[in-house]
Amino acid sequence: GAVAVIRISGPAAGEALVALAGRLPEPRRAMLAKLRDPASGEVLDEGLALWFPAPRSATGEDMAELQIHGGRAVVAAVLGALFALPGLRPAERGEFTRRAFLNGRMDLTQAEGLADLIAAETEGQRKLAFAHAFGHLGHRVEEWRRRLIRAMALIEAGIDFSDEDDVPAEARAMARPAVEALLRELDAALADRRGAMVREGALIAIAGLPNAGKSSLINALAAREVAIVSDEPGTTRDVLEVALDLSGHKVTLVDTAGLREAEGKVE
């Protein structure tokens, strides 16, 4: 690409940025800088340097960002200079998200939503993942948690302080309808498979008699020649799959052989 972005997170992030860019920029303000190899002093590239001190960063740690030219040689040279510094190593898959989660910058639903957003292939998947990544499901779970804590408080008060004047005698009984309503909502949420359908997509097999037009149908839906079509029964012998985006939803169509008593060993 034209631009590559390198992120550094952790206690050595500031030292690494100073080593390459010469100084720390003002927090959250881009600074144009010549990036030099700390060992040789050679200029590797000119790009933007940004500094995000903890805790106001994506990971909750000190974090630096380099926006450089995206050529492979440039990226390799800058990464090589960084990895030569003490305390720096390549991030593992999902490590920035894991650090953000452990430092309280996002909850588990947001972390899962972010992973889904990165992997989204259709508009439906993008919308669902975006809602999860930016708190829609998390707010709903937090509301369930708040109601459950309140019900627990009523039950505990009814057990431990039943002889106190300011605790209503029916405290435990008051918790029951709240818990039952919460249970109904949780059951409904777990039974709702729409999110899983959007995330995983639909697997649809096209089956039928020979020469019924199954391969012609899959070609028409795919808008390209995916399957061989002929008037000879048994033309399709192997399972053929094609992934489609239908109105923002992921669909995998499977073309199958015609259902009949086979005449040859191969079929």
Secondary structure, DSSP 4 states (H G I P E B T S, - for coil): --EEEEEEESTTHHHHHHHHHSSPPPTT--EEEEEE-TTT--EEEEEEEEEE-TTSSSSSS-EEEEEEE--HHHHHHHHHHHHTSTT--PPPTTHHHHHHHHTTSS-HHHHHHHHHHHH--SHHHHHHHHHHHTTHHHHHHHHHHHHHHHHHHHHHHHHHSTT-TTS-TTHHHHHHHHHHHHHHHHHHHHH--HHHHHHH-EEEEE--STTSSHHHHHHHHHTS--S---SSTT---S-EEEEEEETTEEEEEEE----S--SSS--
